[in-house]
Amino acid sequence: MTHSYDTAKTAFVLVDPYNDFFAEDGKIYPRLKDVAESVGLHQHIRELLAAVRAAGIQVVIAPHRRWRPGDFEGWLRPGRPHQSIRDGRVYEAGTKGGEWYPDFAPRDGDIVASEHWGETGFAHTDLDQQLRQHGIEHIILAGLTAPGCVEGTGRWALELGYSVTLAKDATAAFTREWTHAAVELNGPLYAEVLTTADVTARIKD
């Protein structure tokens, strides 16, 4: 089905745009770099941001919890993602890694949801409330990582009644195989999967 987007009811949700994920000297980016470069990750997110801002589509940032001293101490059942953030001090508050990647930083009028602790932008955050209060029914999804917080956010959005578009070349994972599985195999289960070019064409239609 081909259609344009209702700009008043659509939001662009960008997941975890931190320096640790996107900057050359980030703690995580070196593990993503090959795949990110192969899909044109940075450029495609820039193109999406430019298109949605020009169209007046709401930009929403769904950020991960920034590591702070004391995080996860005393937890009975920390999951693998929690352990990785704790041990690596990933997205550490007050450090460059925990700051926004400059090209993707929020601007006036953007919504920054409260920080999520796990693998979805919705659990234990105000993301759903923010979207509903702004009349959003459809989200365009991008960010990192494809099989982690992006997929988790997309699946949760579906369960909450949103329609979802996944920009498949505006996300990535640590390997090409993981990216393929997340985007081409799992993506269609919860989203319409499109290229950035297709998404921007619909925005401009």
Sequence and secondary structure as in RCSB ss.txt:
>XXXX:A:sequence
MTHSYDTAKTAFVLVDPYNDFFAEDGKIYPRLKDVAESVGLHQHIRELLAAVRAAGIQVVIAPHRRWRPGDFEGW
LRPGRPHQSIRDGRVYEAGTKGGEWYPDFAPRDGDIVASEHWGETGFAHTDLDQQLRQHGIEHIILAGLTAPGCV
EGTGRWALELGYSVTLAKDATAAFTREWTHAAVELNGPLYAEVLTTADVTARIKD
>XXXX:A:secstr
      GGGEEEEEE  BHHHHSTT SSHHHHHHHHHHHTHHHHHHHHHHHHHHHT EEEEE B    TTTTTT 
SS  HHHHHHHHHTTT TTSGGGSB GGG   TT EE   BSSS SSTTSSHHHHHHHTT  EEEEEEE IIIII
HHHHHHHHHTT EEEEEEEEEE SSHHHHHIIIIIIHHHHSEEE HHHHHHHHH 
